[in-house]
Amino acid sequence: MNDDTNPLNNLPRLEPPAALWPAVRGELDQRRRDRQFRRWAQASMAVAAVAVLTVVVVLIQQPADHPFDTLAADDPALIEARQFSAAMEAQLRQQHLGAVSSASVESLVWLENELGWLDTRLASQPNDIELWQRRAVLLAEMNRLYERDSWQAQLQLTSI
């Protein structure tokens, strides 16, 4: 086909304004920074999850002759704190199936990081009643956030 018959060749050649290129570069740079931040946030959440999982696995695989078991049998307050923590954790496992509002995500991530830090301390100090009580309080707060969001989600569904 001959280029002279192409109607697009008859259009005037336009160059973009010179001021447009810095705006395009700025937008591309911002998108790159946003992607880097998202990758960093995902990586930090993955590291926190791995830390919590590691501590849980270590706690589960404790040998039966560990001093934790012998001291726990002698201290009813420690047994009660551990049982309450276990109950809050069991409740939290069921709550993870529900939806979470974006307003609660930051609080939940912070609480999960605190829980990971606390579990790390509990791995080295398994008979510390205060640490078990703090763990139960953190789990209860996480449960409260999940329950509130679940309730709000159900309320929105029924009002539609």
Buried (B, 14 or more C-beta within 10 A) or exposed (E): EEEEEEEEEEEEEEEEEEEEEEEEEEEEEEEEEEEEEEEEEEEEEEEBEEBBEBBBEEEEEEEEEEEBEEEBEEEEEBBBBBEBBBBBBEBBEEBEEEEBBEEBEEBBBEBBBBBBBBBBBBBEEBBBBEBBBBBBBBBBBBBEBBEBBBEBBEEEEEEE
